[in-house]
Amino acid sequence: MQTINIALLQLKATPNNQKANLEKGLEACHKAAELKADIILFPEMWNIGYTAYDPNKKDDHEKWLSSAIKIDDDFVKSFQKQAKKLNTAIAITYLEKYKNKPKNTASLIDRHGKIVMSYAKVHTCDFDVREASMTSGKDFFVCDLDTTKGKVKTGIMICYDREFPESARILMLKGAELILVPNACPLKNDPLLGDVRLAQLRSRAFENMASIAVTNYPAPYQNCDGNSCAFNPDGSVIFQANEKEGIYIAKFDMEKIRKFRKTEVWGNAFRKPQCYKKLLNDKS
Protein backbone atom coordinates (compact mmCIF):
# COMPACT_ATOMS: atom_id res chain seq x y z
CA MET A 1 0.00 0.00 0.00
CA GLN A 2 1.21 3.46 -0.87
CA THR A 3 0.73 6.67 1.06
CA ILE A 4 -2.89 7.56 1.85
CA ASN A 5 -3.61 11.25 1.21
CA ILE A 6 -6.32 12.83 3.34
CA ALA A 7 -7.66 16.23 2.32
CA LEU A 8 -8.54 18.38 5.34
CA LEU A 9 -11.16 20.86 4.09
CA GLN A 10 -10.50 23.77 6.46
CA LEU A 11 -13.20 25.96 4.90
CA LYS A 12 -15.68 28.61 5.98
CA ALA A 13 -19.31 27.63 5.58
CA THR A 14 -22.26 29.93 4.97
CA PRO A 15 -24.36 29.81 8.16
CA ASN A 16 -27.69 28.01 7.67
CA ASN A 17 -27.34 27.95 3.89
CA GLN A 18 -27.25 24.36 2.75
CA LYS A 19 -27.34 25.25 -0.95
CA ALA A 20 -24.25 27.45 -0.70
CA ASN A 21 -22.42 24.88 1.42
CA LEU A 22 -23.30 22.11 -1.02
CA GLU A 23 -21.87 24.07 -3.95
CA LYS A 24 -18.72 25.07 -2.06
CA GLY A 25 -18.28 21.54 -0.73
CA LEU A 26 -18.57 19.88 -4.13
CA GLU A 27 -16.09 22.35 -5.62
CA ALA A 28 -13.68 21.70 -2.73
CA CYS A 29 -13.92 17.94 -3.31
CA HIS A 30 -12.99 18.49 -6.96
CA LYS A 31 -9.95 20.55 -5.93
CA ALA A 32 -8.97 17.95 -3.33
CA ALA A 33 -9.11 15.21 -5.96
CA GLU A 34 -6.78 17.28 -8.15
CA LEU A 35 -4.39 17.23 -5.17
CA LYS A 36 -4.61 13.42 -5.30
CA ALA A 37 -6.69 13.00 -2.16
CA ASP A 38 -7.78 9.46 -1.31
CA ILE A 39 -10.09 10.59 1.50
CA ILE A 40 -11.77 14.00 1.89
CA LEU A 41 -12.76 15.17 5.37
CA PHE A 42 -15.17 18.01 6.15
CA PRO A 43 -15.43 19.94 9.44
CA GLU A 44 -18.35 19.28 11.80
CA MET A 45 -21.95 19.73 10.62
CA TRP A 46 -20.99 21.20 7.24
CA ASN A 47 -24.49 21.43 5.77
CA ILE A 48 -25.44 24.34 8.09
CA GLY A 49 -21.96 25.46 9.10
CA TYR A 50 -22.34 24.31 12.73
CA THR A 51 -24.69 27.20 13.45
CA ALA A 52 -26.90 27.46 16.52
CA TYR A 53 -30.29 28.94 17.29
CA ASP A 54 -31.25 31.69 19.71
CA PRO A 55 -33.56 30.28 22.42
CA ASN A 56 -34.75 33.82 23.14
CA LYS A 57 -36.06 34.34 19.62
CA LYS A 58 -39.50 33.06 18.80
CA ASP A 59 -39.56 30.20 16.29
CA ASP A 60 -35.75 30.20 15.95
CA HIS A 61 -35.53 26.63 17.23
CA GLU A 62 -38.12 25.44 14.73
CA LYS A 63 -36.24 27.16 11.93
CA TRP A 64 -33.03 25.44 13.04
CA LEU A 65 -34.77 22.06 13.20
CA SER A 66 -35.98 22.55 9.64
CA SER A 67 -32.32 22.53 8.53
CA ALA A 68 -32.01 18.87 9.52
CA ILE A 69 -31.89 16.41 6.63
CA LYS A 70 -32.27 12.67 6.17
CA ILE A 71 -29.45 10.45 5.02
CA ASP A 72 -31.15 10.07 1.62
CA ASP A 73 -31.43 13.85 1.11
CA ASP A 74 -30.13 15.29 -2.16
CA PHE A 75 -27.36 17.00 -0.17
CA VAL A 76 -25.86 13.65 0.83
CA LYS A 77 -26.64 12.04 -2.52
CA SER A 78 -24.73 14.83 -4.28
CA PHE A 79 -21.58 13.91 -2.35
CA GLN A 80 -22.16 10.24 -3.14
CA LYS A 81 -22.21 11.10 -6.84
CA GLN A 82 -19.12 13.28 -6.43
CA ALA A 83 -17.21 10.52 -4.62
CA LYS A 84 -17.95 8.07 -7.43
CA LYS A 85 -17.10 10.62 -10.11
CA LEU A 86 -13.79 11.52 -8.45
CA ASN A 87 -13.00 7.93 -7.34
CA THR A 88 -12.33 9.39 -3.88
CA ALA A 89 -13.83 8.71 -0.44
CA ILE A 90 -15.69 11.60 1.25
CA ALA A 91 -16.61 12.05 4.91
CA ILE A 92 -19.51 14.49 4.80
CA THR A 93 -21.12 16.00 7.92
CA TYR A 94 -24.61 17.33 8.56
CA LEU A 95 -27.47 17.88 10.97
CA GLU A 96 -29.46 14.67 10.57
CA LYS A 97 -33.24 14.62 10.91
CA TYR A 98 -34.24 12.21 13.67
CA LYS A 99 -37.62 12.17 15.44
CA ASN A 100 -37.95 15.32 17.57
CA LYS A 101 -34.24 15.80 18.23
CA PRO A 102 -31.75 15.68 15.32
CA LYS A 103 -28.33 14.05 15.31
CA ASN A 104 -24.86 15.45 14.66
CA THR A 105 -23.82 13.03 11.92
CA ALA A 106 -20.91 12.13 9.67
CA SER A 107 -21.40 9.74 6.75
CA LEU A 108 -18.40 8.07 5.17
CA ILE A 109 -18.84 7.55 1.43
CA ASP A 110 -16.43 5.25 -0.38
CA ARG A 111 -14.94 5.90 -3.81
CA HIS A 112 -17.78 3.94 -5.41
CA GLY A 113 -20.36 6.36 -4.02
CA LYS A 114 -21.65 3.98 -1.35
CA ILE A 115 -22.24 5.06 2.25
CA VAL A 116 -20.20 2.53 4.19
CA MET A 117 -20.74 4.05 7.63
CA SER A 118 -22.81 6.74 9.33
CA TYR A 119 -21.89 7.87 12.81
CA ALA A 120 -23.83 10.16 15.17
CA LYS A 121 -21.81 12.10 17.75
CA VAL A 122 -21.97 10.22 21.04
CA HIS A 123 -20.64 12.96 23.34
CA THR A 124 -22.95 15.80 22.41
CA CYS A 125 -22.07 19.08 24.14
CA ASP A 126 -25.11 19.08 26.41
CA PHE A 127 -23.89 22.26 28.12
CA ASP A 128 -24.58 24.06 24.82
CA VAL A 129 -28.15 24.94 23.86
CA ARG A 130 -27.64 23.70 20.31
CA GLU A 131 -26.32 20.25 21.14
CA ALA A 132 -28.55 19.84 24.19
CA SER A 133 -31.31 19.77 21.57
CA MET A 134 -29.78 16.77 19.81
CA THR A 135 -30.01 13.01 20.09
CA SER A 136 -26.70 11.44 21.09
CA GLY A 137 -25.29 8.51 19.18
CA LYS A 138 -25.24 5.13 20.92
CA ASP A 139 -22.10 3.45 19.59
CA PHE A 140 -18.83 3.82 17.68
CA PHE A 141 -18.18 2.11 14.36
CA VAL A 142 -15.30 0.95 12.20
CA CYS A 143 -15.46 -0.07 8.54
CA ASP A 144 -13.11 -1.32 5.84
CA LEU A 145 -12.83 1.72 3.60
CA ASP A 146 -11.89 0.82 0.05
CA THR A 147 -9.44 3.30 -1.50
CA THR A 148 -7.39 3.14 -4.68
CA LYS A 149 -4.44 2.31 -2.39
CA GLY A 150 -6.23 -0.59 -0.67
CA LYS A 151 -8.54 -0.99 2.31
CA VAL A 152 -8.12 1.05 5.49
CA LYS A 153 -9.92 0.22 8.74
CA THR A 154 -11.53 3.57 9.48
CA GLY A 155 -13.51 5.00 12.41
CA ILE A 156 -15.02 8.40 13.16
CA MET A 157 -15.38 10.51 16.28
CA ILE A 158 -16.71 14.07 16.24
CA CYS A 159 -15.22 17.08 18.07
CA TYR A 160 -16.11 16.71 21.80
CA ASP A 161 -15.79 12.91 21.48
CA ARG A 162 -12.03 13.37 21.43
CA GLU A 163 -12.09 14.67 25.03
CA PHE A 164 -13.18 11.24 26.27
CA PRO A 165 -10.43 8.59 26.07
CA GLU A 166 -13.09 5.91 25.72
CA SER A 167 -14.08 7.15 22.24
CA ALA A 168 -10.76 6.44 20.56
CA ARG A 169 -10.21 3.39 22.77
CA ILE A 170 -13.36 1.68 21.54
CA LEU A 171 -12.50 2.52 17.95
CA MET A 172 -9.06 0.99 18.51
CA LEU A 173 -10.60 -2.16 20.01
CA LYS A 174 -12.83 -2.43 16.95
CA GLY A 175 -9.75 -2.38 14.75
CA ALA A 176 -9.45 1.24 13.62
CA GLU A 177 -6.07 2.11 12.17
CA LEU A 178 -7.34 5.52 11.02
CA ILE A 179 -9.70 7.81 12.96
CA LEU A 180 -11.36 10.75 11.19
CA VAL A 181 -12.37 13.72 13.35
CA PRO A 182 -14.68 16.46 12.00
CA ASN A 183 -14.27 19.40 14.40
CA ALA A 184 -15.67 22.85 15.30
CA CYS A 185 -13.87 24.57 18.18
CA PRO A 186 -10.59 26.32 19.02
CA LEU A 187 -7.76 23.77 18.83
CA LYS A 188 -4.76 25.95 19.58
CA ASN A 189 -5.96 29.31 20.89
CA ASP A 190 -8.70 28.54 23.38
CA PRO A 191 -8.87 31.35 26.00
CA LEU A 192 -9.05 28.82 28.84
CA LEU A 193 -7.32 25.70 27.51
CA GLY A 194 -4.69 27.04 25.13
CA ASP A 195 -3.54 24.19 22.88
CA VAL A 196 -4.56 21.35 25.19
CA ARG A 197 -6.89 19.89 22.57
CA LEU A 198 -3.99 19.34 20.20
CA ALA A 199 -2.22 17.48 23.00
CA GLN A 200 -5.37 15.42 23.56
CA LEU A 201 -5.48 14.36 19.94
CA ARG A 202 -1.81 13.50 19.89
CA SER A 203 -2.29 11.41 23.03
CA ARG A 204 -5.30 9.60 21.54
CA ALA A 205 -3.17 8.60 18.57
CA PHE A 206 -0.27 7.38 20.69
CA GLU A 207 -2.16 5.53 23.43
CA ASN A 208 -4.21 3.65 20.82
CA MET A 209 -1.56 3.27 18.11
CA ALA A 210 -4.06 4.76 15.64
CA SER A 211 -3.49 7.47 13.06
CA ILE A 212 -5.78 10.49 13.43
CA ALA A 213 -6.91 13.19 10.96
CA VAL A 214 -8.79 16.29 12.12
CA THR A 215 -10.56 18.97 10.07
CA ASN A 216 -11.56 22.21 11.80
CA TYR A 217 -13.17 25.43 10.57
CA PRO A 218 -10.72 28.28 9.88
CA ALA A 219 -10.47 31.55 11.79
CA PRO A 220 -12.48 33.60 12.12
CA TYR A 221 -15.53 31.34 11.92
CA GLN A 222 -17.78 30.17 14.75
CA ASN A 223 -15.02 30.77 17.32
CA CYS A 224 -12.81 28.24 15.51
CA ASP A 225 -9.12 28.74 14.78
CA GLY A 226 -8.15 26.29 12.05
CA ASN A 227 -5.09 24.20 12.98
CA SER A 228 -6.49 21.11 11.28
CA CYS A 229 -4.01 18.36 11.96
CA ALA A 230 -2.89 14.77 11.59
CA PHE A 231 -0.92 12.41 13.83
CA ASN A 232 0.87 9.10 13.46
CA PRO A 233 0.25 6.19 15.86
CA ASP A 234 3.56 6.98 17.58
CA GLY A 235 2.25 10.44 18.44
CA SER A 236 4.38 12.26 15.89
CA VAL A 237 2.85 15.15 13.97
CA ILE A 238 2.18 14.44 10.30
CA PHE A 239 0.73 17.85 9.57
CA GLN A 240 -0.71 20.95 11.24
CA ALA A 241 -2.38 23.77 9.34
CA ASN A 242 -2.38 27.45 10.21
CA GLU A 243 -5.58 29.41 10.90
CA LYS A 244 -6.31 30.29 7.27
CA GLU A 245 -8.96 28.80 5.03
CA GLY A 246 -7.61 26.18 2.68
CA ILE A 247 -7.45 22.58 1.51
CA TYR A 248 -4.60 20.78 3.21
CA ILE A 249 -3.21 17.33 2.43
CA ALA A 250 -2.01 15.03 5.22
CA LYS A 251 0.02 12.05 4.05
CA PHE A 252 -0.21 8.75 5.94
CA ASP A 253 2.43 6.08 5.28
CA MET A 254 0.27 3.00 5.88
CA GLU A 255 3.14 0.54 5.59
CA LYS A 256 5.05 2.35 8.33
CA ILE A 257 1.89 2.76 10.42
CA ARG A 258 1.02 -0.94 10.24
CA LYS A 259 4.54 -2.02 11.06
CA PHE A 260 4.51 0.17 14.17
CA ARG A 261 1.13 -1.19 15.25
CA LYS A 262 2.37 -4.77 14.97
CA THR A 263 5.62 -4.35 16.85
CA GLU A 264 5.03 -1.85 19.67
CA VAL A 265 3.55 -2.20 23.14
CA TRP A 266 0.68 0.32 23.32
CA GLY A 267 -2.90 0.04 22.08
CA ASN A 268 -4.32 -3.37 22.95
CA ALA A 269 -1.00 -5.16 23.43
CA PHE A 270 -0.88 -5.39 27.22
CA ARG A 271 -4.23 -4.14 28.46
CA LYS A 272 -5.78 -5.71 31.58
CA PRO A 273 -9.53 -5.26 31.04
CA GLN A 274 -10.35 -7.41 34.06
CA CYS A 275 -9.17 -4.48 36.17
CA TYR A 276 -11.33 -1.89 34.43
CA LYS A 277 -14.78 -2.92 35.70
CA LYS A 278 -15.32 0.49 37.27
CA LEU A 279 -15.44 1.95 33.78
CA LEU A 280 -18.66 0.04 33.16
CA ASN A 281 -20.36 1.52 36.21
CA ASP A 282 -22.92 4.05 34.93
CA LYS A 283 -23.38 5.58 38.37
CA SER A 284 -21.34 8.70 39.12
N, C-alpha and C positions, 0 to 999 in steps of 0.2 A: 504493500500500500504506500502511495506517495503522500505528500503533505496535504492535509485537509485545510482548505481556506475558508474561514468564516468571515462573512461581511457583517460588521457591526454598523447598523444604520442609525447613527447618532444625528437624528434629524428633528427639526421643529415640526410639530403638527399644527393644524388649524383647529382651535378649540371647538368641539361640538359640531364639526363639519365633516361628516363621513365621506361625502363626495370628493372634497378637496384632498382629504387624507388618502383616499383610494387612488386618486390620480398621482399624487406625489409618491405614494408607496410603490405603485407599479413602475413608475419611471425610475425610482431608486433601485428596484430589483434588476431592471435592465442594465443600469450602470454597474451594479455589483457583479452581474454576470460577465460584463466586459472586463472586469478586474479578476475574472476567473474564480469567482466564489463558488464553493461547493454547497455551502449552507448560508442562508441569509437570515439575520436575526433582527427583529424590530424591538423597540422599547415597549414598555408596558402599556396596555390598553390603547393601541395606536388608532383604532377607528374613531375615537372621540378625543384623542390627545390627553388622556388621563385627566379630564376635567371633572370638577365637582358641581354640586348644586348648592344654592343658598337656602338653608332651612327657614330663613326669615322672609323669603319671598314666596308669595302665593303661587301655587302651581309649578314652582321651579323643580320640585322633586319629580312630579309627573312628566315634565318635559325631559328631564334627565333619563328617566326610566324608558321613555320612548326611543332613546338612542340605542337601547339594547337590541341585539340582533341574534337570530338563530344561526346554528352552525351551517345550515344550508342557504344562508342569505347570499345574495349576489356579491356582496363585499368579499366574503370568504371564497366563493366560487371563482371570483376574478383572480385571486392569488393562486388558486389551484391551476387555472388555465395558464397563468404566467409561469408557474413552476415547471409545468410540462413543456411549455414553449421554450424556456431557457435551459431545461435539463438540469435544474438546480433546486435544492430543497429550500423551503421557506418556512420560518416560524413566525406566524402572524398572530397579533394579539388584538383583543376586542372585549367590549362589554357584552357578555352573552345573556340573552333573554332566558330567564328561568323562573317559572311560577311568579310569585310576587316580589322576589328579591333576586336580581341578576347575579351572574358570576363574573369574576375577573379571569379571563380565559386566554390561553395560548394554544393554537393548533399547529401541529408540525405536519407540513405537507412535503411528501417526498418528490423526487425529480420526475416522477411519472404523473404528478398531479393528484395523488391519493393522500387523504388525511390518515396518517399512520398513528397519530396520538393527539388527544385533546386533554389538556390539564387545566383545572380550575384552582386558583390560588388557595392553598390551605390556610395559611396564616394571614387572613385579612386583617387590615389595620383597624380594629374595632374601636380604637380611640379617635378615629377620624369619621366625621359624619358621612362621608361618601362610602367608605368601605364597611361601616357599620350597617349600611343598607344593602349589603351583599350577602349572598349565600357562599359559605366557605366550601372549598373542595374537601373531599373525604379520604383521598389517597394520593400517592405519588406513583408515577409510571415510567417505565423504560421500554424503548422499542429498538428494533434493529433498523436503523435508517440506512436505506440504500443510496449510496452516492456513486459517482463515476469512478471514485477511488476505492470502492468497496463498502462493506457495511460497517457502521459505527453504532455501538450501543449508546443510545442517547436518552437523557432524562431532562426534565424541565423543573425549575423552581422559579417563582416570581417575587422579585423585590424583597419584601419583608420576610419571606421564607428563609432567606439566607442568614437571618439573625438567630435562627434556631438550628443548632447542630444536627438535630434529628432529621431535618429535611434532606440534607446532602447525604447523611448516613444511610437513610433508607434507600435513596437512589443508588448509592454504592452497593448496598446489600442486594439490590435487584440487578446489579451488573453494569451500571452506568460507567462508561469510560469517558464520556463527555456530558457535561451539564450545561444547558443553555439557561441564561438568566435575563429575561426582560426586566427592565428597571425604571423607576421614576422617583428619584430622590437625590440629595447631595451625596456624592461618594467621597469627595476629597475635602470640601470646604464647608462642612456642616458647622453652624455656630457653636453647637454644644459638643459634638463628637469629633470634629476635625476629620481626619482620614481613617478613622477606625473601621469604617465599612470596607475599605480596600483591604485592610488587614484581616477582617473577617473572611472575605472571599478567598484570600490567599491561604488562610488557615483551612478553610473548607476543602480546598484543592489538596493540600498536603496531607491532612489527617485522613482523607478518604482515597488518596492516590487516584484522583479523578481530575481530568482537565476541565476548566471552567471558562465560559465565554459570557460576557456581560455587555448588554447594550443599554445605555442611559440616554435621556434627552439632553441636548446641549444647553449651555447657558446663553442668554437668560430665558428659561422656559419652565414654568411650573415649579420654581424653586430648585430646579435641577442644575447640575454643573458639569455635564459631560463626563469625561474621564472613563469612558467605556474601556473595558479591559479584558485581558485573557491571562490565564495562569496554567502552568504545567502541573502534573501530579506531584512533582517534587517541591512545589511552592514557588518556583521561579517565575518571573514575569515574562510572558510572551510579548505582550503589547499593552500600552496604556495611552489612550488618546488625550488630547488637551480638552479645553472647554468648548471649542468651536464646532459648529455644525459640519458634518461630513460623513463620508462612507469610508470606513476603516477596515483593513483586512488583517485578521489575526491568523497566523500560520501554525498549524498543529502537526508536528512530526509524529504520526501515529505509530510508526515502527519503534521509535525511541520511547514513546509513552507506554506502549505495551510491554516493552522489555523491562522498563522500570517497575511496572505494576506486577510483573511476574517474579522479580528478584528481590524486592525490598520488603520491609517489615511492618509497614503501616496498613491502613485500610482494614481488611478483614483477616489479616495474617495471624494475629495473636490475640484476638478479642476473647473476652471471657463473659459471654452473655448471661451465664448462670448467676453472675454477680450484679446484674443490672435490673433486677426485678422491680426496684423502686421506680424505674422509668415508666413502668406500665401502670403505676398507681395514678388514677385520674383524680384523686383527691389532693387538694393543695395543702 
